[in-house]
Amino acid sequence: MNKPDFGDVIIDIPGNPEKHIQQPPAGWEIIGEVTDHFATGALVRSSGCGVYARANINTLTALPQEAVREAGGSGLA
């Protein structure tokens, strides 16, 4: 699979997020798997404010929120 352009994401729900993190950070829920222009990781959403991020072993990386919603479609409703 080719990596997306800068600012774009590819989302796979449910994907295989377990290969990136074992459990979500406190206050976050696992949604699926996401690939951005830099890496692939678990797609997680903040339980409090609904912000999406890419989670890898010890890292949470912000994602372009509108790109995540567009790529996820109805799977993120």
N, C-alpha and C positions, 0 to 999 in steps of 0.2 A: 504494500500500500504506500502511495506517495504521501509525504507530509503536506498538510495544507499550507496555503500562503499565510503570511503574517496577518494576524487579526482574524483568521478563520479557524474553525474547529470541526472535527469529525467526532460524532458521538455514537456510541454503541450501547444500547440499553437492552438487556442487562449487561452485556459485555462480560469481561472477566476482571473486575476490579481487585479480586483477591490476590492477583499476582503483583499488585502494586502496594497494597496496604492490607494488614490483617484485620484491623478494626478502625472505624472512623475516629477522628479526633473528637474530644468532648464537645458537644454542641453541634456536631455535623452529622449528616446522614449520607450513606453511599447510594448513589443513583445509578451509576453504570461506569463506563470506561470512556475516556476522552483523549483525543490526540490534537495537539496544537502544533504550531510551527516549530516548537522546540522539543517536545517529548510526549510520551503517552503515560497516562496515569489513571487513577480512579477519579471519576466525576463525583464530587461531593457538594452538598448544599447545606448552608448554615440553617439550623433549625430556627434560629431567632429572626433573621432578616431575609432569608431566601437567596443570599449571594452564592453563586457557583464558583468552584475552584477545582484545580487539578491537585490531587494528593498523591505524593510518592512517599517512600519510607519515612523520612523526617521533614518533609517539606509540603507546605500548602502554597500554591501559586495561583494568583488571581487570573481569571479568564475574562475575555470580553463578553459581558453579560448578554448583550443583544445577539451576538453570534451564537452563544450557547442556546438561547431560546429558539432562534431560527433553526439551528441544526437539530435540536431535540424535538421540535414540533410538538405533537400531542403527547408524546412520551414524557414530557416534563410538566404536564398540567397538574 
